[in-house]
Amino acid sequence: MTQLVNDLLALAQVGNAPFERAEIDLSQLCEEIVANLRLASPERQVTVEVSPGLHCNVDASLMRAAMENLIGNAWKYSARVAHARIEIGTMAVDGREVFFVRDNGAGFDMTQAHRLFAPFERLHAPNEFDGTGVGLAAAQRIIERHGGHIWAEGATGHGATFFFTMP
């Protein structure tokens, strides 16, 4: 219950938090998040590849919250894979830079993708994976507050990729 209340407060604060853009080293931010996940779960053997030189002009604290949710989900949903792998990088799509967080974990059924970013919607049973169903909703609000767009692709048992743009 405490986690749910904290997640709801974080979600509510996304729209009200002070907003100050600055150029950040997204690669470094992602490495810090991964280091914290490794400290919290030292028993996990996860291969994580963060592309060097990722930068974007964003509110640093909001972007940290979005990336904690995206990378945290990749970490969580790859927990039952023998050789867990997470990749964070960029690619060009129609001439635009698109950031992504990809994992080889549980994945999801694409027919349910429309539910991913709705608060309290969960595509997996609570006994399969913990969580409140608020993290992706918060990530979406943060990305959209920056003028970006977020979407996901996945396949059940074959992992998921979350993509997002920043203006």
N, C-alpha and C positions, 0 to 999 in steps of 0.2 A: 504494500500500500504506500509506503514511504517513497519507493521508486516511482510509482505512478504519479504521486503528487509532485515530486521533483520534476518529472518529465512534463507534466502539464504546465508547471510554472515556467519551465524553459521554453515550451512551445508558445505560451502567451507572451513571453518577453521578446520573442523574435521580432515582432512588429513594433515594439516599443523601445527596444534597446537603442542607445545612441549609435549613429551610423557615420563612420569616418573611414573613407577609402585611403588605402596606401598600397604601394607595391610590396608584395610579400614573396618570400621564397617558399613556395608551396611544397617543394621537395623536402626541405628541412622540416617544415611543419608536419608532414606525413611521417618522416623518420622519427620525430619526437612522439607522435601518437603510437606508432608501432613499438617503440622502445617501452612506453608505458604499458601496452598490452602484454609485452614479453615479461615485464616485471610482475604483472598481475597473474600471469599464467606461465610460470617458468617451465612447467612440464610439457608445454606445447612445442612441437617442432614444426614451424611454419616457414616456408620459403617466401620471403617478401621482397619484391623488386620494385623500387621506387625510381622512376626515371629522373635523372639529374636535370637541373636547369628549369624546373617547372616554376613559373612565376605568374601572378595575376594581381590585378588591382582591385582589392576587396577590403571590407572591414575585417581586420585580423581576428578579432574575438568571435565574430559570427562565423567566419570561415573555419576556424578551429572547431566550433560546435558541429558544423555540417560534416567536416571530414572525420571527426570522432564518430559520428553516427554511421557514415558510409564505410569507413575502415573497420569500425567495431562490428558492423553487420557482417562484413566479409570474414572477419576473424571468427565470429560466433557461428555462422552457417557453414564454415569449413571445418568445424571442430571434429566432425565424425569421418573425415576423409583421411585415409592413411598417409598421404603425402600432400598435405594442405599447401596451397599456393595462392598468393595474393599479388596482383600486379597493379601498380598505380602509374598512370602516364597520360599521354595525349596522342591524339591522331587528328589528321585533317579530314573534315567532312564538308564537302561543298565549299571549300576554301576557308572554312572556319576552324579554329582550334577547339577541339572537344576533349575535355578531361574525362578520364574514366578510372573506376575502381573495379577490378575483375577478380573473381575467386573461382575455385573449382569445387565449391561446396554443394549444399543441398539443392540450390537452384529453385526455380518455381515454374509453374505452368503459365505460359504466356497468355492463356485465356483469362487469367486472374490478374494480369499486370495492372489493370485499371484500379485495383484495390490497394496497391502497394503504398501509395502516398496519402491514403485517407487515415486520419487519426483513429487509433484503436483497431484497425483492420490488421489481421494476422493471417498469413497464408499457411502457417504451420501451427500445429496444436501446441498449447502451452507446455505439455509434457515432453515435447520434442526439443524446443528451444525456448529459453526464457526471454522476457521482454514485455514491454507494455503496448507496443504498436504505435508509439509516438515518434520514434527517432526519425523515420523516413519522412513523416509529415513535417517535422522541424527542418530537416535538410532541404526539403522542397521549398518551404517558405523562405529560408535563408537564400537559396540560389535565386529564387524569383525576386526577392527584395533587391538583389543586385542587378536585376534585369536579365538574368540568365534563364535557362530552361534545363530541366532534368528529366530523364527517362531511363528505363531499364529494359534489358533483354536477358532472358534466361531459359533454362530447360531443366526440368525436374531431374535431379541426380547428376547434372552436368555443370552446375555453377550458375553464376549471375554476373552481369556487368551493369554497373550504373554509370551513365554518361551525363555530363552536364557542360553547359556553355557559360561563358562569362563575356559580357560586352567589352 
